[in-house]
Amino acid sequence: MIEETETIEEFLARRSADVEEAVRKAAAAEILPRFRRLAAHEVDQKSGPHDLVTDADRLAELRLTEDLGALLPGSVVVGEEAVHADPAVYEALRGDTPVWIVDPVDGTRQFVHGDDGFCTLVALAHRGTVVASWTYAAARDRFATAIRGQGAFLDGERLFAGPPEPGRDLVVATSHPDYTTDEQKRALRALWTDGLAPRACGSAGLEYLAIARGELDAVAFSWEAAWDHAAGLLLVEEAGGAHLTLTGEPFRVTGGNALPFTAARDAATARRVAGVLRTAS
């Protein structure tokens, strides 16, 4: 429980480990028992055949909504499934109340197909600024955390993205073709140029973690749903990386970003990728 005079920073100093425990428990109760054991009736489509939701998504988000709300009374939860049911929920990101941003299963398609490349994403935002994040790759038992101004960590070890190796092509994970419109494909096509090596992305959360670990140079994404990006962008920032939209401004979880945008392992790489993206705008 947050004390009446306690700041968000003081709350995090006391309770960030409890948030991690809540994420682990939600995954253990609702996600892992269904991994590679999903029945047909536990998988549904939302907007189309590539937009899947499972009972694991729904039930893990419900559990996290209850547990995170109890940890920080007065906070609200903006979760992917809640927003799908009621888009007005998203407006909480633009208010003054602390907001938990939740993606219960990021990489649902991988999860459905029995691939371990999925994760649970939780971020805490206040007045439009992400102040902490938790990324849990449950099937791999890897846990990454970040608190603004305090660094990024994977299983307790500090993460430093570092600059790319000079002289080689930059590997850039891009919005998957199955999830992009023709217009978005055209905007991303500029990345197919000398010096860049684009590939389709998997779980956004795990791609951000790969940047923070220095294993991936950048991402270029054409959508702005906060639950996909909030946790990972803070992780990248705290590992020394940067993110930019087409206008040269950092990505805002409150929306209204000039797309596509990029996140990269250092500021120079972010500027380079953003510059290439601008040539197609």
matplotlib code that plots the C-alpha trace (Angstrom):
import matplotlib.pyplot as plt

x = [0.0, 1.3, 1.4, -0.5, 2.6, 4.7, 6.0, 6.0, 9.8, 9.4, 6.7, 9.0, 11.9, 9.6, 7.5, 9.2, 10.1, 6.4, 5.5, 7.9, 6.4, 2.9, 4.0, 5.7, 2.6, 0.2, 2.4, 2.7, -1.1, -2.5, 0.1, 2.6, 0.0, -1.6, 1.7, 1.7, -1.5, -4.1, -7.4, -9.1, -11.8, -9.2, -8.1, -10.1, -9.6, -10.0, -9.7, -8.6, -6.7, -3.4, -4.8, -5.2, -6.3, -6.3, -7.6, -4.1, -4.2, -7.6, -7.0, -3.5, -4.6, -7.5, -5.1, -2.6, -5.3, -6.4, -2.9, -1.3, -4.2, -3.9, -0.2, -0.9, -4.4, -5.8, -3.9, -5.6, -4.7, -4.6, -4.4, -4.5, -7.6, -9.4, -8.9, -10.1, -13.3, -13.6, -11.3, -12.1, -9.9, -6.9, -7.7, -6.3, -2.8, -3.5, -4.6, -2.9, -3.5, -0.6, -1.2, -0.1, 0.3, -0.1, 0.4, -0.3, 1.1, 3.2, 3.7, 0.4, 0.9, 4.2, 2.5, -0.4, 2.1, 4.2, 7.1, 8.8, 9.3, 6.6, 6.7, 4.6, 5.0, 4.1, 5.1, 4.1, 3.5, 2.6, 1.5, 2.6, 6.1, 7.0, 8.9, 9.4, 9.1, 9.0, 9.6, 9.1, 9.9, 8.2, 9.0, 12.7, 12.6, 14.3, 13.2, 14.2, 13.5, 14.1, 13.4, 13.9, 17.3, 18.5, 19.5, 18.2, 18.8, 18.3, 18.1, 19.9, 22.8, 23.1, 22.4, 24.5, 23.4, 26.6, 27.1, 27.0, 30.2, 31.5, 31.3, 28.7, 25.0, 22.6, 20.1, 16.6, 13.5, 10.4, 6.7, 5.7, 4.2, 1.1, 0.3, 0.9, -1.2, -0.1, 0.7, 2.8, 4.7, 5.5, 6.8, 9.0, 10.3, 13.0, 14.9, 15.8, 18.9, 22.7, 23.9, 20.7, 19.5, 15.8, 13.9, 10.4, 10.0, 8.7, 7.5, 8.0, 9.0, 11.7, 13.0, 13.4, 15.2, 17.5, 18.4, 19.1, 21.4, 23.3, 22.1, 19.9, 20.7, 17.2, 13.5, 11.2, 7.6, 4.4, 1.9, 1.8, -0.2, 1.3, 1.2, 3.6, 6.2, 6.1, 8.1, 10.6, 11.3, 12.3, 14.5, 16.3, 16.7, 18.1, 20.5, 21.9, 19.7, 17.3, 14.0, 12.8, 9.7, 9.7, 9.6, 12.8, 11.0, 11.0, 8.0, 5.1, 3.0, 0.1, -0.1, -0.1, 3.3, 4.6, 5.0, 7.0, 9.3, 12.6, 14.3, 18.0, 21.0, 22.5, 21.4, 23.5, 21.8, 18.4, 19.1, 20.4, 17.3, 14.9, 16.6, 16.1, 12.4, 11.9, 12.9, 9.7, 7.4]
y = [0.0, 3.4, 5.8, 9.1, 11.2, 8.6, 9.4, 6.9, 6.6, 5.7, 3.2, 1.5, 1.4, -0.5, -2.6, -3.2, -6.8, -7.3, -6.3, -8.9, -11.5, -10.6, -11.1, -14.4, -15.7, -14.6, -16.5, -19.5, -19.7, -18.7, -18.8, -21.7, -24.3, -23.6, -23.4, -26.2, -27.4, -25.0, -26.6, -25.2, -23.5, -21.6, -19.6, -16.9, -14.3, -10.6, -8.5, -11.3, -14.6, -13.1, -11.3, -14.1, -14.1, -17.0, -17.9, -17.3, -13.7, -13.0, -14.7, -13.5, -9.9, -10.2, -11.6, -8.8, -6.2, -7.3, -7.8, -4.6, -2.6, -3.9, -3.1, 0.5, 1.6, 4.4, 3.2, 2.0, -0.7, -0.3, -3.8, -5.1, -7.2, -4.5, -2.0, -4.4, -4.8, -1.0, 1.4, 4.2, 2.5, 3.7, 7.3, 6.7, 7.1, 10.8, 11.4, 12.1, 8.7, 6.1, 3.6, 0.0, -0.9, -4.6, -7.1, -10.5, -12.5, -10.5, -12.8, -14.6, -16.2, -17.7, -18.9, -20.5, -22.3, -23.7, -21.4, -20.0, -16.6, -14.8, -12.7, -10.8, -7.0, -4.7, -1.0, 1.7, 5.2, 8.5, 11.6, 10.1, 9.0, 5.4, 5.1, 1.3, -1.9, -5.6, -8.1, -11.8, -14.5, -17.2, -20.2, -19.2, -18.1, -14.8, -11.6, -8.1, -4.9, -1.2, 1.8, 5.2, 6.6, 3.3, 1.1, -2.0, -5.5, -9.1, -11.6, -9.2, -8.4, -4.8, -4.4, -2.2, -2.1, -0.5, 0.7, -1.6, -3.1, -0.7, -1.6, -4.3, -4.0, -3.0, -5.7, -4.1, -6.0, -4.5, -4.8, -8.3, -8.2, -10.1, -7.2, -4.3, -2.5, -1.7, 1.8, 0.7, -1.8, 1.1, 3.2, 0.4, -0.5, 2.2, -0.1, -2.4, -0.5, -0.8, -0.9, -2.3, -5.9, -5.8, -8.8, -9.4, -9.1, -11.6, -10.6, -6.8, -7.2, -9.7, -7.6, -4.7, -7.0, -8.1, -4.4, -3.8, -6.8, -5.6, -8.6, -6.5, -3.1, -1.6, -2.0, -0.1, -0.4, 1.0, 0.8, 2.5, 0.3, 1.2, -2.3, -3.5, -0.7, 0.9, -1.8, -2.4, 1.2, 2.0, -1.1, 0.1, 3.7, 2.4, 0.2, 3.3, 3.1, 5.7, 5.9, 8.4, 9.0, 10.5, 14.0, 13.3, 13.2, 10.3, 7.9, 8.9, 6.2, 8.6, 8.3, 10.8, 9.6, 10.1, 6.6, 4.4, 4.9, 3.3, 2.2, 1.4, 0.4, 3.9, 7.4, 7.4, 4.2, 5.6, 8.7, 6.7, 4.4, 7.3, 9.2, 6.3, 5.9, 9.7, 9.1, 7.1, 9.6]
z = [0.0, -0.9, 2.1, 1.8, 1.5, -0.3, -3.8, -6.7, -6.3, -2.6, -3.4, -6.0, -3.5, -1.1, -3.4, -6.7, -5.6, -4.8, -8.3, -9.7, -7.4, -8.7, -12.3, -11.5, -9.7, -12.5, -15.0, -12.8, -12.2, -15.6, -18.4, -17.9, -17.1, -20.5, -22.5, -25.1, -23.5, -25.0, -26.1, -29.2, -27.1, -25.2, -28.3, -30.0, -32.8, -32.1, -35.3, -37.5, -37.9, -36.8, -33.8, -31.2, -27.6, -25.2, -21.8, -20.5, -21.8, -20.2, -16.9, -16.3, -17.0, -14.5, -11.9, -12.5, -12.4, -9.0, -7.5, -8.9, -7.8, -4.3, -4.2, -5.2, -4.1, -6.3, -9.4, -12.5, -15.0, -18.8, -20.1, -23.7, -23.1, -21.1, -23.8, -26.4, -24.4, -23.8, -25.7, -23.3, -20.7, -22.7, -21.7, -18.2, -19.7, -20.1, -16.6, -13.3, -11.7, -11.6, -14.3, -14.7, -18.3, -18.8, -21.7, -20.1, -23.0, -25.4, -28.4, -28.2, -31.6, -30.4, -27.3, -29.2, -31.5, -28.5, -29.1, -25.9, -27.5, -25.4, -22.3, -19.7, -19.8, -16.9, -16.7, -14.2, -15.7, -14.0, -15.9, -19.2, -18.0, -17.6, -14.3, -14.0, -16.0, -15.6, -18.4, -17.7, -20.2, -18.2, -20.4, -20.3, -16.6, -17.4, -15.7, -16.7, -14.7, -15.0, -12.8, -14.3, -13.4, -11.7, -14.7, -16.4, -15.1, -16.3, -13.5, -11.3, -13.7, -15.1, -18.8, -21.1, -24.7, -26.1, -29.6, -32.6, -34.0, -36.6, -40.2, -40.2, -41.3, -38.5, -37.7, -37.3, -36.2, -37.9, -37.6, -38.8, -42.3, -41.0, -38.7, -41.1, -43.6, -47.1, -46.1, -43.1, -45.3, -47.7, -44.7, -43.5, -47.0, -46.8, -44.3, -47.2, -48.0, -47.8, -44.3, -42.8, -42.3, -41.5, -40.3, -39.0, -35.2, -32.8, -29.3, -29.1, -25.4, -26.2, -29.1, -26.7, -24.2, -27.1, -27.7, -24.0, -24.0, -27.1, -29.2, -31.6, -33.0, -33.4, -33.9, -36.3, -35.3, -37.0, -34.1, -30.7, -28.3, -25.0, -23.6, -26.3, -25.9, -22.4, -20.5, -23.3, -24.1, -20.5, -20.4, -23.6, -22.2, -18.9, -20.8, -22.6, -25.7, -27.2, -29.1, -31.7, -33.8, -37.3, -35.8, -33.9, -30.5, -28.1, -28.2, -26.0, -24.3, -24.3, -28.1, -31.0, -32.2, -35.8, -37.0, -37.7, -34.7, -33.7, -30.6, -30.7, -28.6, -28.7, -29.8, -33.0, -34.2, -33.3, -35.3, -38.3, -38.4, -37.9, -40.7, -43.1, -42.1, -42.7, -46.4, -46.9, -45.2]

ax = plt.figure().add_subplot(projection="3d")
ax.plot(x, y, z, "-o")
ax.set_aspect("equal")
plt.show()
